[in-house]
Amino acid sequence: RVSPRDIDILAINPAAVFRFAELMAEYTPERCKDPKDHSEWYSSEQERVSEGPDDAGRVWTFARWILDGLKVEVAHIAAPEGFKDSAVGAGIWEAGPESWPHIRRVRFRDHRVPVVPLEIQLETCLRRGLEVRVSEIVGVLLRDGYNHALIESGLSKDHLAVFRRLEAEYRNASIAESHPDGDLS
């Protein structure tokens, strides 16, 4: 089980971010303190939605709130003109258009919530160097099973090699745990 640290909502277009911000009006403060950088920016009545490019040239339409201590973010992220995220062997970017056909629905209370598969989230976590999340995701995938074709296409060549190494380490550790005396017969 992977514990969520926040709620990230991926919008299919920029208008959906603005609509979501309208729906969140009652949770939006009149103003927020001036952020040092974008990681500290939160939606306010003064600026409900932030728009602009990141360092890689992707254009973000973005909103963020804290609700009962939980960060909630909604974003539409457009790649620069002509940018191809998933060239063969490059993996699938979780916020890119290549992720949409792979969206899964997970039951949450009385709802079926669309989520990006862990196989694709793993690529993003590897790219970002999020070692704890990588370890948690790999553990879940190896314990509960995974889509082999999606691992092959969802991970970059380099990250697929990392996954295969972690998979071997996980399996070796599992064998060692089940045979603490070292007898594998």
Contact map, one row per residue, 1 for C-alpha under 8 A:
11100000000000000000000000000000000000000000000000000000000000000000000000000000000000000000000000000000000000000000000000000000000000010001000000000000000000000000000000000000000000000
11110000000000000000000000000000000000000000000000000000000000000000000000000000000000000000000000000000000000000000000000000000000010011001000000000000000000000000000000000000000000000
11111000000000000000000000000000000000000000000000000000000000000000000000000000000000000000000000000000000000000000000000000000000000000000000000000000000000000000000000000000000000000
01111110000000000000000000000000000000000000000000000000000000000000000000000000000000000000000000000000000000000000000000000000000000000000000000000000000000000000000000000000000000000
00111110000000000000000000000000000000000000000000000000000000000000011000000000000000000000000000000000000000000000000000000000000000000000000000000000000000000000000000000000000000000
00011111000000000000000000000000000000000000000000000000000000000000011110000000000000000000000000000000000000000000000000000000000000000000000000000000000000000000000000000000000000000
00011111100000000000000000000000000000000000000000000000000000000000011110000000000000000000000000000000000000000000000000000000000000000000000000000000000000000000000000000000000000000
00000111110000000000000000000000000000000000000000000000000000000000000111100000000000000000000000000000000000000000000000000000000000000000000000000000000000000000000000000000000000000
00000011111000000000000000000000000000000000000000000000000000000000000111100000000000000000000000000000000000000000000000000000000000000000000000000000000000000000000000000000000000000
00000001111100000000000000000000000000000000000000000000000000000000000001110000000000000000001000000000000000000000000000000000000000000000000000000000000000000000000000000000000000000
00000000111111011000000000000000000000000000000000000000000000000000000001110000000000000000000000000000000000000000000000000000000000000000000000000000000000000000000000000000000000000
00000000011111010000000000000000000000000000000000000000000000000000000000010000000000000000000000000000000000000000000000000000000000000000000000000000000000000000000000000000000000000
00000000001111111000000000000000000000000000000000000000000000000000000000010000000000000000000000000000000000000000000000000000000000000000000000000000000000000000000000000000000000000
00000000001111111100000000000000000000000000000000000000000010000000000000110000000000000000000000000000000000000000000000000000000000000000000000000000000000000000000000000000000000000
00000000000011111110000000000000000000000000000000000000000000000000000000000000000000000000000000000000000000000000000000000000000000000000000000000000000000000000000000000000000000000
00000000001111111111000000000000000000000000000000000000000000000000000000000000000000000000000000000000000000000000000000000000000000000000000000000000000000000000000000000000000000000
00000000001011111111100000000000000000000000000010000000000011100000000001110000000000000000000000000000000000000000000000000000000000000000000000000000000000000000000000000000000000000
00000000000001111111110000000000000000000000000110000000000000000000000000000000000000000000000000000000000000000000000000000000000000000000000000000000000000000000000000000000000000000
00000000000000111111111000000000000000000000000000000000000000000000000000000000000000000000000000000000000000000000000000000000000000000000000000000000000000000000000000000000000000000
00000000000000011111111100000000000000000000000000000000000000000000000001000000000000000000000000000000000000000000000000000000000000000000000000000000000000000000000000000000000000000
00000000000000001111111110000000000000000000000110000000000000100000000000000000000000000000000000000000000000000000000000000000000000000000000000000000000000000000000000000000000000000
00000000000000000111111110000000000000000000000000000000000000000000000000000000000000000000000000000000000000000000000000000000000000000000000000000000000000000000000000000000000000000
00000000000000000011111111000000000000000000000000000000000000000000000000000000000000000000000000000000000000000000000000000000000000000000000000000000000000000000000000000000000000000
00000000000000000001111111110000000000000000000000000000000000000000000000000000000000000000000000000000000000000000000000000000000000000000000000000000000000000000000000000000000000000
00000000000000000000111111110000000000000000100000000000000000000000000000000000000000000000000000000000000000000000000000000000000000000000000000000000000000000000000000000000000000000
00000000000000000000001111110000000000000000000000000000000000000000000000000000000000000000000000000000000000000000000000000000000000000000000000000000000000000000000000000000000000000
00000000000000000000000111111000000000000000000000000000000000001010000000000000000000000000000000000000000000000000000000000000000000000000000000000000000000000000000000000000000000000
00000000000000000000000111111100000000000011100100000000000000001000000000000000000000000000000000000000000000000000000000000000000000000000000000000000000000000000000000000000000000000
00000000000000000000000000111111000000000011100000000000000000000000000000000000000000000000000000000000000000000000000000000000000000000000000000000000000000000000000000000000000000000
00000000000000000000000000011111000000000001110000000000000000000000000000000000000000000000000000000000000000000000000000000000000000000000000000000000000000000000000000000000000000000
00000000000000000000000000001111100000000001110000000000000000000000000000000000000000000000000000000000000000000000000000000000000000000000000000000000000000000000000000000000000000000
00000000000000000000000000001111110000001111000000000000000000000000000000000000000000000000000000000000000000000000000000000000000000000000000000000000000000000000000000000000000000000
00000000000000000000000000000011111000000000000000000000000000000000000000000000000000000000000000000000000000000000000000000000000000000000000000000000000000000000000000000000000000000
00000000000000000000000000000001111100001000000000000000000000000000000000000000000000000000000000000000000000000000000000000000000000000000000000000000000000000000000000000000000000000
00000000000000000000000000000000111111111000000000000000000000000000000000000000000000000000000000000000000000000000000000000000000000000000000000000000000000000000000000000000000000000
00000000000000000000000000000000011111010000000000000000000000000000000000000000000000000000000000000000000000000000000000000000000000000000000000000000000000000000000000000000000000000
00000000000000000000000000000000001111111000000000000000000000000000000000000000000000000000000000000000000000000000000000000000000000000000000000000000000000000000000000000000000000000
00000000000000000000000000000000001111111000000000000000000000000000000000000000000000000000000000000000000000000000000000000000000000000000000000000000000000000000000000000000000000000
00000000000000000000000000000000001011111000000000000000000000000000000000000000000000000000000000000000000000000000000000000000000000000000000000000000000000000000000000000000000000000
00000000000000000000000000000000001111111100000000000000000000000000000000000000000000000000000000000000000000000000000000000000000000000000000000000000000000000000000000000000000000000
00000000000000000000000000000001011011111110000000000000000000010000000000000000000000000000000000000000000000000000000000000000000000000000000000000000000000000000000000000000000000000
00000000000000000000000000000001000000011111000000000000000000111000000000000000000000000000000000000000000000000000000000000000000000000000000000000000000000000000000000000000000000000
00000000000000000000000000011001000000001111111111000000000000111000000000000000000000000000000000000000000000000000000000000000000000000000000000000000000000000000000000000000000000000
00000000000000000000000000011111000000000111111100000000000000000000000000000000000000000000000000000000000000000000000000000000000000000000000000000000000000000000000000000000000000000
00000000000000000000000010011110000000000011111100000000000000000000000000000000000000000000000000000000000000000000000000000000000000000000000000000000000000000000000000000000000000000
00000000000000000000000000000110000000000011111100000000000000000000000000000000000000000000000000000000000000000000000000000000000000000000000000000000000000000000000000000000000000000
00000000000000000000000000000000000000000011111111000000000000000000000000000000000000000000000000000000000000000000000000000000000000000000000000000000000000000000000000000000000000000
00000000000000000100100000010000000000000011111111000000000000100000000000000000000000000000000000000000000000000000000000000000000000000000000000000000000000000000000000000000000000000
00000000000000001100100000000000000000000010001111100000000011100000000000000000000000000000000000000000000000000000000000000000000000000000000000000000000000000000000000000000000000000
00000000000000000000000000000000000000000010001111110000000111100000000000000000000000000000000000000000000000000000000000000000000000000000000000000000000000000000000000000000000000000
00000000000000000000000000000000000000000000000011111000001111000000000000000000000000000000000000000000000000000000000000000000000000000000000000000000000000000000000000000000000000000
00000000000000000000000000000000000000000000000001111100001110000000000000000000000000000000000000000000000000000000000000000000000000000000000000000000000000000000000000000000000000000
00000000000000000000000000000000000000000000000000111111111100000000000000000000000000000000000000000000000000000000000000000000000000000000000000000000000000000000000000000000000000000
00000000000000000000000000000000000000000000000000011111111100000000000000000000000000000000000000000000000000000000000000000000000000000000000000000000000000000000000000000000000000000
00000000000000000000000000000000000000000000000000001111110000000000000000000000000000000000000000000000000000000000000000000000000000000000000000000000000000000000000000000000000000000
00000000000000000000000000000000000000000000000000001111110000000000000000000000000000000000000000000000000000000000000000000000000000000000000000000000000000000000000000000000000000000
00000000000000000000000000000000000000000000000000001111111000000000000000000011000000000000000000000000000000000000000000000000000000000000000000000000000000000000000000000000000000000
00000000000000000000000000000000000000000000000000001111111100000000000000001111000000000000000000000000000000000000000000000000000000000000000000000000000000000000000000000000000000000
00000000000000000000000000000000000000000000000000111100111110000000000000001111000000000000000000000000000000000000000000000000000000000000000000000000000000000000000000000000000000000
00000000000000000000000000000000000000000000000001111100011111000000000000111100000000000000000000000000000000000000000000000000000000000000000000000000000000000000000000000000000000000
00000000000001001000000000000000000000000000000011110000001111100000000000111000000000000000000000000000000000000000000000000000000000000000000000000000000000000000000000000000000000000
00000000000000001000000000000000000000000000000011100000000111110000000011110000000000000000000000000000000000000000000000000000000000000000000000000000000000000000000000000000000000000
00000000000000001000100000000000000000000110000111000000000011111000000011100000000000000000000000000000000000000000000000000000000000000000000000000000000000000000000000000000000000000
00000000000000000000000000000000000000001110000000000000000001111100001111000000000000000000000000000000000000000000000000000000000000000000000000000000000000000000000000000000000000000
00000000000000000000000000110000000000000110000000000000000000111110001110000000000000000000000000000000000000000000000000000000000000000000000000000000000000000000000000000000000000000
00000000000000000000000000000000000000000000000000000000000000011111111100000000000000000000000000000000000000000000000000000000000000000000000000000000000000000000000000000000000000000
00000000000000000000000000100000000000000000000000000000000000001111111100000000000000000000000000000000000000000000000000000000000000000000000000000000000000000000000000000000000000000
00000000000000000000000000000000000000000000000000000000000000000111110000000000000000000000000000000000000000000000000000000000000000000000000000000000000000000000000000000000000000000
00000000000000000000000000000000000000000000000000000000000000000111111000000000000000000000000000000000000000000000000000000000000000000000000000000000000000000000000000000000000000000
00001110000000000000000000000000000000000000000000000000000000000111111100000000000000000000000000000000000000000000000000000000000000000000000000000000000000000000000000000000000000000
00001110000000000000000000000000000000000000000000000000000000011110111110000000000000000000000000000000000000000000000000000000000000000000000000000000000000000000000000000000000000000
00000111100000000000000000000000000000000000000000000000000000011110011111000000000000000000000000000000000000000000000000000000000000000000000000000000000000000000000000000000000000000
00000111100000000000000000000000000000000000000000000000000001111000001111100000000000000000000000000000000000000000000000000000000000000000000000000000000000000000000000000000000000000
00000001111000001001000000000000000000000000000000000000000001110000000111110000000000000000000000000000000000000000000000000000000000000000000000000000000000000000000000000000000000000
00000001111001001000000000000000000000000000000000000000000111100000000011111000000000000000000000000000000000000000000000000000000000000000000000000000000000000000000000000000000000000
00000000011111001000000000000000000000000000000000000000000111000000000001111100000000000000001000000000000000000000000000000000000000000000000000000000000000000000000000000000000000000
00000000000000000000000000000000000000000000000000000000011110000000000000111110000000000000001100000000000000000000000000000000000000000000000000000000000000000000000000000000000000000
00000000000000000000000000000000000000000000000000000000011100000000000000011111000000000000000100000000000000000000000000000000000000000000000000000000000000000000000000000000000000000
00000000000000000000000000000000000000000000000000000000111000000000000000001111101110000000000100000000000000000000000000000000000000000000000000000000000000000000000000000000000000000
00000000000000000000000000000000000000000000000000000000111000000000000000000111111000000000000000000000000000000000000000000000000000000000000000000000000000000000000000000000000000000
00000000000000000000000000000000000000000000000000000000000000000000000000000011111000000000000000000000000000000000000000000000000000000000000000000000000000000000000000000000000000000
00000000000000000000000000000000000000000000000000000000000000000000000000000001111100000000000000000000000000000000000000000000000000000000000000000000000000000000000000000000000000000
00000000000000000000000000000000000000000000000000000000000000000000000000000011111110000000000000000000000000000000000000000000000000000000000000000000000000000000000000000000000000000
00000000000000000000000000000000000000000000000000000000000000000000000000000010011111100000000000000000000000000000000000000000000000000000000000000000000000000000000000000000000000000
00000000000000000000000000000000000000000000000000000000000000000000000000000010001111100111100101000000000000000000000000000000000000000000000000000000000000000000000000000000000000000
00000000000000000000000000000000000000000000000000000000000000000000000000000000000111111111100001000000000000000000000000000000000000000000000000000000000000000000000000000000000000000
00000000000000000000000000000000000000000000000000000000000000000000000000000000000111111110000000000000000000000000000000000000000000000000000000000000000000000000000000000000000000000
00000000000000000000000000000000000000000000000000000000000000000000000000000000000001111110000000000000000000000000000000000000000000000000000000000000100000000000000000000000000000000
00000000000000000000000000000000000000000000000000000000000000000000000000000000000001111110000000000000000000000000000000000000000000000000000000000000101110000000000000000000000000000
00000000000000000000000000000000000000000000000000000000000000000000000000000000000011111111000000000000000000000000000000000000000000000000000000000000001110000000000000000000000000000
00000000000000000000000000000000000000000000000000000000000000000000000000000000000011111111100000000000000000000000000000100000000000000000000000000000111110000000000000000000000000000
00000000000000000000000000000000000000000000000000000000000000000000000000000000000011000111110101100000000000000000000100100000000000000000000000000000111100000000000000000000000000000
00000000000000000000000000000000000000000000000000000000000000000000000000000000000011000011111101100000000000000000000100110000000000000000000000000000010000000000000000000000000000000
00000000000000000000000000000000000000000000000000000000000000000000000000000000000000000001111101100000000000000001000110110000000000000000000000000000000000000000000000000000000000000
00000000010000000000000000000000000000000000000000000000000000000000000000011000000000000000111110100000000000000000000000000000000000000000000000000000000000000000000000000000000000000
00000000000000000000000000000000000000000000000000000000000000000000000000001110000010000001111111110000000000000000000000000000000000000000000000000000000000000000000000000000000000000
00000000000000000000000000000000000000000000000000000000000000000000000000000000000000000000001111110000000000000000000000000000000000000000000000000000000000000000000000000000000000000
00000000000000000000000000000000000000000000000000000000000000000000000000000000000011000001110111111100000000000000000000000000000000000000000000000000000000000000000000000000000000000
00000000000000000000000000000000000000000000000000000000000000000000000000000000000000000001111111111110000000000001000100000000000000000000000000000000000000000000000000000000000000000
00000000000000000000000000000000000000000000000000000000000000000000000000000000000000000000000111111110000000000001000000000000000000000000000000000000000000000000000000000000000000000
00000000000000000000000000000000000000000000000000000000000000000000000000000000000000000000000001111110000000000000000000000000000000000000000000000000000000000000000000000000000000000
00000000000000000000000000000000000000000000000000000000000000000000000000000000000000000000000001111111000000000001100000000000000000000000000000000000000000000000000000000000000000000
00000000000000000000000000000000000000000000000000000000000000000000000000000000000000000000000000111111100000000111100000000000000000000000000000000000000000000000000000000000000000000
00000000000000000000000000000000000000000000000000000000000000000000000000000000000000000000000000000111110000000111100000000000000000000000000000000000000000000000000000000000000000000
00000000000000000000000000000000000000000000000000000000000000000000000000000000000000000000000000000011111000011110000000000000000000000000000000000000000000000000000000000000000000000
00000000000000000000000000000000000000000000000000000000000000000000000000000000000000000000000000000001111100011110000000000000000000000000000000000000000000000000000000000000000000000
00000000000000000000000000000000000000000000000000000000000000000000000000000000000000000000000000000000111111111000000000000000000000000000000000000000000000000000000000000000000000000
00000000000000000000000000000000000000000000000000000000000000000000000000000000000000000000000000000000011111111000000000000000000000000000000000000000000000000000000000000000000000000
00000000000000000000000000000000000000000000000000000000000000000000000000000000000000000000000000000000001111100000000000000000000000000000000000000000000000000000000000000000000000000
00000000000000000000000000000000000000000000000000000000000000000000000000000000000000000000000000000000001111110000000000000000000000000000000000000000000000000000000000000000000000000
00000000000000000000000000000000000000000000000000000000000000000000000000000000000000000000000000000000001111111000000000000000000000000000000000000000000000000000000000000000000000000
00000000000000000000000000000000000000000000000000000000000000000000000000000000000000000000000000000000111101111100000000000000000000000000000000000000000000000000000000000000000000000
00000000000000000000000000000000000000000000000000000000000000000000000000000000000000000000000000000000111100111110000000000000000000000000000000000000000000000000000000000000000000000
00000000000000000000000000000000000000000000000000000000000000000000000000000000000000000000000000000011110000011111000000000000000000000000000000000000000000000000000000000000000000000
00000000000000000000000000000000000000000000000000000000000000000000000000000000000000000000000000000011110000001111100000000000000000000000000000000000000000000000000000000000000000000
00000000000000000000000000000000000000000000000000000000000000000000000000000000000000000000010000110111000000000111110110000000000000000000000000000000000000000000000000000000000000000
00000000000000000000000000000000000000000000000000000000000000000000000000000000000000000000000000000111000000000011111110000000000000000000000000000000000000000000000000000000000000000
00000000000000000000000000000000000000000000000000000000000000000000000000000000000000000000000000000000000000000001111111000000000000001000100000000000000000000000000000000000000000000
00000000000000000000000000000000000000000000000000000000000000000000000000000000000000000000000000000000000000000000111111100000000000000000100001100110011000000000000000000000000000000
00000000000000000000000000000000000000000000000000000000000000000000000000000000000000000001110000100000000000000001111111110000000000000000000000000110011000000000000000000000000000000
00000000000000000000000000000000000000000000000000000000000000000000000000000000000000000000010000000000000000000001111111111000000000000000000000000000000000000000000000000000000000000
00000000000000000000000000000000000000000000000000000000000000000000000000000000000000000000000000000000000000000000011111111100000001001100000000000000001000000000000000000000000000000
00000000000000000000000000000000000000000000000000000000000000000000000000000000000000000011110000000000000000000000001111111110000000000000000000000000011100100000000000000000000000000
00000000000000000000000000000000000000000000000000000000000000000000000000000000000000000000110000000000000000000000000111111111000000000000000000000000000000000000000000000000000000000
00000000000000000000000000000000000000000000000000000000000000000000000000000000000000000000000000000000000000000000000011111111111011000000000000000000000000000000000000000000000000000
00000000000000000000000000000000000000000000000000000000000000000000000000000000000000000000000000000000000000000000000001111111111001000000000000000000000000100000000000000000000000000
00000000000000000000000000000000000000000000000000000000000000000000000000000000000000000000000000000000000000000000000000111111110000000000000000000000000000000000000000000000000000000
00000000000000000000000000000000000000000000000000000000000000000000000000000000000000000000000000000000000000000000000000011111110000000000000000000000000000000000000000000000000000000
00000000000000000000000000000000000000000000000000000000000000000000000000000000000000000000000000000000000000000000000000001111111000000000000000000000000000000000000000000000000000000
00000000000000000000000000000000000000000000000000000000000000000000000000000000000000000000000000000000000000000000000000001111111111000000000000000000000000000000000000000000000000000
00000000000000000000000000000000000000000000000000000000000000000000000000000000000000000000000000000000000000000000000000001100111111100000000000000000000000000000000000000000000000000
00000000000000000000000000000000000000000000000000000000000000000000000000000000000000000000000000000000000000000000000000000000011111110000000000000000000000000000000000000000000000000
01000000000000000000000000000000000000000000000000000000000000000000000000000000000000000000000000000000000000000000000000001000011111111000000000000000000000000000000000000000000000000
00000000000000000000000000000000000000000000000000000000000000000000000000000000000000000000000000000000000000000000000001001100011111111100000000000000000000000000000000000000000000000
00000000000000000000000000000000000000000000000000000000000000000000000000000000000000000000000000000000000000000000000000000000001111111110000000000000000000000000000000000000000000000
11000000000000000000000000000000000000000000000000000000000000000000000000000000000000000000000000000000000000000000000000000000000111111111000000000000000000000000000000000000000000000
01000000000000000000000000000000000000000000000000000000000000000000000000000000000000000000000000000000000000000000010001000000000011111111100000000000000000000000000000000000000000000
00000000000000000000000000000000000000000000000000000000000000000000000000000000000000000000000000000000000000000000000001000000000001111111110000000000000000000010011000000000000000000
00000000000000000000000000000000000000000000000000000000000000000000000000000000000000000000000000000000000000000000000000000000000000111111111000000000000000000000000001000000000000000
11000000000000000000000000000000000000000000000000000000000000000000000000000000000000000000000000000000000000000000000000000000000000011111111110000000000000000000000000000000000000000
00000000000000000000000000000000000000000000000000000000000000000000000000000000000000000000000000000000000000000000011000000000000000001111111111000000000000000000000000000000000000000
00000000000000000000000000000000000000000000000000000000000000000000000000000000000000000000000000000000000000000000000000000000000000000111111111000000000000000000001001000000000000000
00000000000000000000000000000000000000000000000000000000000000000000000000000000000000000000000000000000000000000000000000000000000000000011111110000000000000000000000000000000000000000
00000000000000000000000000000000000000000000000000000000000000000000000000000000000000000000000000000000000000000000000000000000000000000001111111000000000000000000000000000000000000000
00000000000000000000000000000000000000000000000000000000000000000000000000000000000000000000000000000000000000000000000000000000000000000001111111100000000000000000000000000000000000000
00000000000000000000000000000000000000000000000000000000000000000000000000000000000000000000000000000000000000000000001000000000000000000000110111110010000000000000000000000000000000000
00000000000000000000000000000000000000000000000000000000000000000000000000000000000000000000000000000000000000000000001000000000000000000000000011111110000000000000000000000000000000000
00000000000000000000000000000000000000000000000000000000000000000000000000000000000000000000000000000000000000000000000000000000000000000000000001111111000000000000000000000000000000000
00000000000000000000000000000000000000000000000000000000000000000000000000000000000000000000000000000000000000000000000000000000000000000000000000111111100000000000000000000000000000000
00000000000000000000000000000000000000000000000000000000000000000000000000000000000000000000000000000000000000000000001100000000000000000000000000111111111000000000000000000000000000000
00000000000000000000000000000000000000000000000000000000000000000000000000000000000000000000000000000000000000000000001100000000000000000000000001111111111000010000000000000000000000000
00000000000000000000000000000000000000000000000000000000000000000000000000000000000000000000000000000000000000000000000000000000000000000000000000011111111000010000000000000000000000000
00000000000000000000000000000000000000000000000000000000000000000000000000000000000000011011000000000000000000000000000000000000000000000000000000001111111100000000000000000000000000000
00000000000000000000000000000000000000000000000000000000000000000000000000000000000000000011100000000000000000000000001100100000000000000000000000000111111100000000000000000000000000000
00000000000000000000000000000000000000000000000000000000000000000000000000000000000000001111000000000000000000000000001101100000000000000000000000000111111111110000000000000000000000000
00000000000000000000000000000000000000000000000000000000000000000000000000000000000000001111000000000000000000000000000000100000000000000000000000000000111111110000000000000000000000000
00000000000000000000000000000000000000000000000000000000000000000000000000000000000000001110000000000000000000000000000000000000000000000000000000000000001111111000000000000000000000000
00000000000000000000000000000000000000000000000000000000000000000000000000000000000000000000000000000000000000000000000000000000000000000000000000000000001111111100000000000000000000000
00000000000000000000000000000000000000000000000000000000000000000000000000000000000000000000000000000000000000000000000000100100000000000000000000000000001111111110000000000000000000000
00000000000000000000000000000000000000000000000000000000000000000000000000000000000000000000000000000000000000000000000000000000000000000000000000000011001111111111000000000000000000000
00000000000000000000000000000000000000000000000000000000000000000000000000000000000000000000000000000000000000000000000000000000000000000000000000000000000011111111100000000000000000000
00000000000000000000000000000000000000000000000000000000000000000000000000000000000000000000000000000000000000000000000000000000000000000000000000000000000001111111110000000000000000000
00000000000000000000000000000000000000000000000000000000000000000000000000000000000000000000000000000000000000000000000000000000000000000100000000000000000000111111111000000000000000000
00000000000000000000000000000000000000000000000000000000000000000000000000000000000000000000000000000000000000000000000000000000000000000000000000000000000000011111111100000000000000000
00000000000000000000000000000000000000000000000000000000000000000000000000000000000000000000000000000000000000000000000000000000000000000000000000000000000000001111111110000000000000000
00000000000000000000000000000000000000000000000000000000000000000000000000000000000000000000000000000000000000000000000000000000000000000100000000000000000000000111111111000000000000000
00000000000000000000000000000000000000000000000000000000000000000000000000000000000000000000000000000000000000000000000000000000000000000100010000000000000000000011111111100000000000000
00000000000000000000000000000000000000000000000000000000000000000000000000000000000000000000000000000000000000000000000000000000000000000000000000000000000000000001111111110000000000000
00000000000000000000000000000000000000000000000000000000000000000000000000000000000000000000000000000000000000000000000000000000000000000000000000000000000000000000111111111000000000000
00000000000000000000000000000000000000000000000000000000000000000000000000000000000000000000000000000000000000000000000000000000000000000010010000000000000000000000011111111100000000000
00000000000000000000000000000000000000000000000000000000000000000000000000000000000000000000000000000000000000000000000000000000000000000000000000000000000000000000001111111110000000000
00000000000000000000000000000000000000000000000000000000000000000000000000000000000000000000000000000000000000000000000000000000000000000000000000000000000000000000000111111111000000000
00000000000000000000000000000000000000000000000000000000000000000000000000000000000000000000000000000000000000000000000000000000000000000000000000000000000000000000000011111111100000000
00000000000000000000000000000000000000000000000000000000000000000000000000000000000000000000000000000000000000000000000000000000000000000000000000000000000000000000000001111111110000000
00000000000000000000000000000000000000000000000000000000000000000000000000000000000000000000000000000000000000000000000000000000000000000000000000000000000000000000000000111111111000000
00000000000000000000000000000000000000000000000000000000000000000000000000000000000000000000000000000000000000000000000000000000000000000000000000000000000000000000000000011111111101000
00000000000000000000000000000000000000000000000000000000000000000000000000000000000000000000000000000000000000000000000000000000000000000000000000000000000000000000000000001111111100000
00000000000000000000000000000000000000000000000000000000000000000000000000000000000000000000000000000000000000000000000000000000000000000000000000000000000000000000000000000111111100000
00000000000000000000000000000000000000000000000000000000000000000000000000000000000000000000000000000000000000000000000000000000000000000000000000000000000000000000000000000011111111110
00000000000000000000000000000000000000000000000000000000000000000000000000000000000000000000000000000000000000000000000000000000000000000000000000000000000000000000000000000001111111100
00000000000000000000000000000000000000000000000000000000000000000000000000000000000000000000000000000000000000000000000000000000000000000000000000000000000000000000000000000000001111100
00000000000000000000000000000000000000000000000000000000000000000000000000000000000000000000000000000000000000000000000000000000000000000000000000000000000000000000000000000001001111110
00000000000000000000000000000000000000000000000000000000000000000000000000000000000000000000000000000000000000000000000000000000000000000000000000000000000000000000000000000000001111111
00000000000000000000000000000000000000000000000000000000000000000000000000000000000000000000000000000000000000000000000000000000000000000000000000000000000000000000000000000000001001111
00000000000000000000000000000000000000000000000000000000000000000000000000000000000000000000000000000000000000000000000000000000000000000000000000000000000000000000000000000000000000111
